Amino acid sequence: MSMKNYTRLNPGARLIDGDHVSGAHRGQDVFVNFDDFSASLEAFEATLATTAGVGITAGTGTLVKTSVKRDGDLVTTKILLDLTGLNSSAGVDDIIGVDGVGVAHLGQITAARNGTLLGGTMTCLEAPATGDVDINLYSAVEATGVEDTAISALDETLLLNGGTHTLGLVGPLAAVPAADEYLYLTGGGTTAATYTAGRFLIELVGYA
């Protein structure tokens, strides 16, 4: 077999996008260190490393979809969420989720997958109804938080004190989750009910 169309890449070569590898020329087949290439593929995956817990996904009518996109050195993470079927509780800053099912985080943020974060927003695409309309966004070290328990029981950080969410409201995050932390929504009021509406887009921006 002719080797004229092959090149051996230096350690650290990485996937730039879906079609290109750093250090290679168009039309060439490449040899690259397996560990480097595996790490690059992991970073290029299109969803969160750890997706939402069963305390979110088990909701009737609930929707949670995620996207992680790398464009050059920039990394954008998006979480699309429909709260329908999730519960808020009577305790201020209790975790939102499905009652009695299991962990209710939205997913995990990692440096390898989501980059080093610099900022983010939470946008209301549909006003929440029936459940608490005052919704906050937190991150926490632990993945163990469940519905109807105080977020303060975890090692948590307030990312957004959302207040009352109305259609089109965009809330800039006051902080970003640290690497390996999990995201949670909490009810900022005292309404104990099941959501019949409420759609949000959480966006995080960082770099590789």
N, C-alpha and C positions, 0 to 999 in steps of 0.2 A: 504494500500500500504506500503510495506517495505521501511524503510528509511536508511537501512544499506549502500546503495551505494550512499548516498548523503553527501555533505559537504557544510557548510556555510562559505563563504569567508569573509575575513576582508575588510573593506572599502579601496578603492584604487586598488582592484584587476583589472587586465587589460588583454586584449587579447594580447597574445605574438605573435602568428601568426594565420594562418587560422584554426588551429586545437587545439591550446592549450591556456589555461587560467592560469595565474599565481596563484599558491597556490592550484591547483587541481592535483589529481592523475589520471593516465590513467584509463578509464573505469568508472569514477565517473560522476554523474550528479551534477550540482553545483547551489547554490543560490548565487547571487551576487547583490550588490546594483545597481538598474536600472540606476541611473545617471552615475556611474562609467563605466558600461558596454556600455551605449550609447556613452559616450565620447571616449571610446576605439574603438568602431566600426567606429566612425567618423574619427579617426586618421588612421584607417586601410583601408579606402576607396582607390580605385585604381586610381583615377583621381584627378585633381585640384578641390578645393572647389568651385571656380568660374572659368568656362571655358572661352575660347576666345570669344571676342565680335563679334557682327554681322559684324563689319567692317573688320573682318578677315574671318569669316566662310562663308560669302556671295560671296566670290571670285569664279569665274569660274575656276575649276581645282585646287583650293587651298585645301591644306590638313593641318589639325592641329590635332594631337593626343597626349594625355598626359598619363603619368604613374607615380604613386607614390608607392614606395615599401619600406616596413619596414622589416629589417632583424636584429633581436635583437634590439639594441638601435640605429642602423644606419638607416637613411631615405634618399632614393635616388629619386629625381624627374627628369623626362625626358619629354621634349617637342619636338616632331618631326613635322617639318614644311616644306611644299612645298609652295614657294612663287608664283607659277603660278597663274595669275589672279589678283594679288595685284598690286597696283600702288606706285611708288616712285614719288616725285615731285621735282620742280626746287629749292626749298628752302633747304639750308643745315640744316640737322637734323630735317627735317619735318617727321612726322609719316608716316610709310608705312601702306597701307590698301586699302580698296575698296572705291572709290570716292563716297561721298555723301550718304553713307548707314548708318553709325552709329559708335559707339565706336570701336576702333581698337586695343585694348589690347590683349595680348596672354593668359591672365588668371591671377588669383590672387594667391599670395603666403601667406600662413598663418602658424603660428607656430604650431597650432593644427594638421594641415594636413601634412605640409612639414618639421616640426622640426625646430631646431635652425641651420641655415645655416652657413657653414664654407668656402665653396668655390664652384667653378663650371667652366664649359667650354662651348664653343660654337664651334661645329665642322661643317665644310662645307662638305656635302655629294654629292652635285652637284653644280657646279659654277653657280652663278646667271647670267641671260642673259636678255637683252633688258632694264630692269630697272637698277637702280643704283647698281653698284657692290660694292660700299663702304657702308657697312651696320653696324650700331652700335646697341648695346643692352642697353636699359635703364629700370629702374624701376621708378614708380611714385606713389605718394599717391593717386591720383585721377584715377577713372575709365573712365573719360569723354573724353580722347584724341581721336581725329578723324584724318583720313587721310588728308594730305596736310595742317596740322597745326604744328607749331613749338613745339617740345617737351619742350622747355623752358617756354611755357605757363603753364606748370604743375610744381608741386613741385617734381622735378625729380633728379635721381642719375644716372650717367653714369657707367654702369657695364662693358662694353667692347667697346673700340674704335677699331672697327674691321678692318679698312682699306679695301683694295681690297681683296675680298674673292675668293680663288681658291680651287679646289678640294683637299680635305684632310687637309686643313688648320685647326688647332685647336687653338682657342684663349682662354687662361685662363682669367677668370673674375678678374678684378681689385677690384671689390667690389661685395657684394651680396645684394639682395633686403631685405629690412627690412620687418618685419611681417606686413601683410595686404596690401602690395604694389602690384601694377600691372606691368606686363612686356610689353614693347613696342620695336618695331624695328623702326629705323630711317634710312633715306638715308644720307650718309655723303658727297655726292656730289651734283650735280645740274641736274641730268638726270631725266626728267619727262617722264615716260613711264610705260607700263604694263609689268610685268615680264612674260617671257615665260619659265623660268627655275630658279632653285635655291632651294636647299634642305638643311636643317640644323637640327642638333640635339643639343638642349640646355640641359645640365645636371647640376643639383644642388645637392650638398651633404651636409648632416647635421646629427643631432642626436636628439633623442627624449628626 
